[in-house]
Amino acid sequence: MPGPDETGTSAKRRKKRRRGRSRPAGDPQTASPQSEIRPDGKDPAQPDGLTSAKGRKAARRRGRRRRQSDAQLPGDLKEAASQANAGGLSASQGNASPGNQTSPNARLHSRADGQPPTGQAGKPRFDRAASARPRHNGARPNAPLYAALDLGTNNCRLLIARPEERGFRVVDAYSRIVRLGEGVGSNRRLSDAAMDRAIEALANCHRKLADRGVARSRLIATEACRAAENGEAFIDRVKSETGLALEVVNRETEARLAVAGCASLVDHDADGVILFDIGGGSSEIVWLDLRNRCGARGYALTRFIRSWISLPVGVVNLAERHGGVHVTPEIFESMVEDAAEHLAAFNLADNLTEAINSGRVHMLGTSGTVTTLAGVHLGLKRYDRRRVDGTWLEDGDVGAMIDQLRDMPYEARVENPCIGADRADLVLAGCAILEAIRRRWSCSRLRVADRGLREGILTELMAADGVWSNRRPGNRHNRGHQRNGS
């Protein structure tokens, strides 16, 4: 007869075995959760017939994921790149809305070696773009790379990103102030010096695109090329000297891309949003009427654009007309009135005012102007995109910051780490445009977006390719289907 201690010990062992915590070595039913799954989806330590149906199903799912991951070899990406070179990947497939027609030439002809990114040279403000990646897991290291280039009146910007489970991760970025639109407001032509600066920046972008092996891209130019008489000749020169085929987009497309890039920052409880993008040569203002959005979020909010306007004023041409170095209060008021005159043409302005009075409408600003205001407001010793992007500012804080910058001498603006020499003569023109918007529509809150056209381009490209349209591999409703159509 076993003793009481031995009996108690045996009972404990039996309980542990029932709970699966401790089993004899070599027991065929003791497969570890970490054991390797074979390509056929079976656990090598689990003979068939000794596992539950639920466990076998989970093992098969893991096997499918492993097989699909193994299938994504560099050769597949090379094949995708060769299809792009042959014209098989259009830059705007699936977007049928007016103003979203992409030139068939707006494709990147480059290699796709499928290797992970190595260097990140030439990234003046890489952190500005880093937040474009969503806060979700689901990395897809073998997915093809996408690129978006925005050649504006003041800046040349590039983002290169890889799709993830519910968004994308930025792998490289480039930003350079080129002031392409310098002088266009007065003589309607791009100057030789401005074009040379832009060509140099675009050549750097081309090298990045080629080195990264980008498979899909959209490369756009905005107001400076739209307004200049020699804009078309400049586009031809870019193609000849850099190999990049730029697409001059209209203002409607520019407004929609701004919404697509910033939509994730819209307050989930808002009934409406006044989104504005203060650019170098033009400023876009969009009213998102969200009273009947039925829970829609993110990119889906582009369907709720109620009205929009593009003002032919931006920080470059407004500063050229009024001066941007030594700005007196009188000069600043003249700039505000200049911008305000164009707001009178905004359609449905009265209806927007009624919506604002409900108290559930906020502003959403994307531009160097609002990010500068936010950086100064936060007292940053160095611009930090992670702190700026998504920041909420109360209306009183916005007014106080505009007054502070207006009263700041030019030399102090140059020394401020969030302004610097490149923006010191332009920031007050941007503040004047923002002040004109605030006086026309007064909202209690403003959210700052350090994102915009490039993020909108990437979102539209990936949505058109259906990279997020299917459920994750192994889902019982989507077995055997690839997540990416590239």
Secondary structure by P-SEA (a helix, b strand, c coil): cccaaaaaaaaaaaaaaaacccccccccccccccccccccccccccccccccaaaaaaaaaaaaaaaaaaaccaaaaaaaaaaaaacccccccccccccccccccccccccccccccccccccccccccccccccccccccccbbbbbbbbcccbbbbbbbbbcccbbbbcccccccccccccccccccccaaaaaaaaaaaaaaaaaaaaacccccccccccccccccaaaaaaaaaaacccbbbbbccaaaaaaaaaaaccccccccccccbbbbbcccbbbbbbbbcccccccccccccccccbbbbbcccaaaaaaacccccccaaaaaaaaaaaaaaaccccaaaaaaaaaaaccbbbbbbcaaaaaaaaaaaccccccccccccccccaaaaaaaaaaaaaccaaaaaacccccccccccaaaaaaaaaaaaaaccccbbbbbcccaaaaaaaaaaaaaccccccccccccccccccccc
